């Protein structure tokens, strides 16, 4: 499918209630309100298309940008392309999903995660923490730097309550990923989360809640999922 055909197909799935929901969740610009389930219908026809994904992300339409991530080919993406995506992702569903998914499955996930964590812009920082969280879910333990991860966990403990809104959310998510996907860090992650206490995040009046890492990791333990890695973070 061409760029125009995809844009027309996405627009045909516009739903007013979904549009209001996306806007309520922080989507900016020309929001169409396409349900992710409807995006999957189009995705099945395309599967993956690197150049088309770049075009869609450059469109500036939040729905098209998100869809571009679904059909992206992370291993074909350059460092500069990923940086451009991180900078342009002005909605958390883009920065914390689309960008993080693509970056973590690219050749530059670890490098960019650390770079973005130290950025100045809230949406880029949150992309960095989520990218690293995705790496924890994907990489074998022997491929991970546990000393570095422990250092980041300590950083979260010391700074989380003073961070910008979405950064608090993604730092909280990092603790869940560390404790859930790396068995050697499970008890440390729960201990740090316990000392941190409740993390306050403004969810824009939506029903979304901030997950409690101790409870979340506990459920993973009960289900026997601690340390179980994922083949992909895209969903």
Secondary structure, DSSP 8 states (H G I E B T S, - for coil): --HHHHHHHHHHT--HHHHHHHHHTT--SS-----HHHHHHHHHHH---HHHHHHHHHT--HHHHHHHHHT--GGG--HHHHHHHHHH--SHHIIIIIIHHHHHTSTTHHHHHHHHHT-SSHHHHHHHHHHHHHHHHHS-GGGS-HHHHHHHHHHHHHHGGGS-HHHHHHHHHHHHHHHHH-GGGHHHHHHHHHHH-------TTSS-----HHHHHHHHHHTT-TT---S-S--
